[in-house]
Amino acid sequence: MERAKVVAEYANGKTIKGYTLNFFPHKDRFHVIPIDKPSDKPIEVIVSQLKAVLVVQDFNGDPQYVERKRFLEGETPYGTPLEVTFGDGEVMVGSCMGIDLKRQGFFISPPDPKSNTQRVFVICSAVKRLRRLHLKTGEYFEVPLSGRKQ
């Protein structure tokens, strides 16, 4: 298994950047080898304490690149276009192949194919609002969060 570059974003605002070999969407924890202390013991990350896990190409990205945060008119993304609002107010847009709010999370892909972020595992308990986007009309449809695992 190849190690993945991840940014673990905690619900309390803390962030850990590093490498993981054992992140799985159905597991309640995984380990991160932090980039700032690669010789240290891996940090155990408890998924329920997070808001999201970003799988990235590069930890720094391209500071000159301005990432597109919305879908373009006429674009047909693979999956369902969504707008996710987290408890801290951050809004993230992406497309998702499937959501089961009874699970601990779901993956979304960013709208910009040149994004440094390859995909994001959104933690359901950190979501304040979830809306489906109808790209042809630009309308949003609220997704009830009542069925999610707390």
Secondary structure, DSSP 8 states (H G I E B T S, - for coil): ---EEEEEEETTS-EEEEEES---TTSSEEEEEETT-TTS--EEEEGGGEEEEEEES-SS--TT-----S--TT---SSEEEEEEETTS-EEEEEES---TTSSEEEEB-S-TT-SEEEEEEEGGGEEEEEEEETTTTEEEE---TTS--
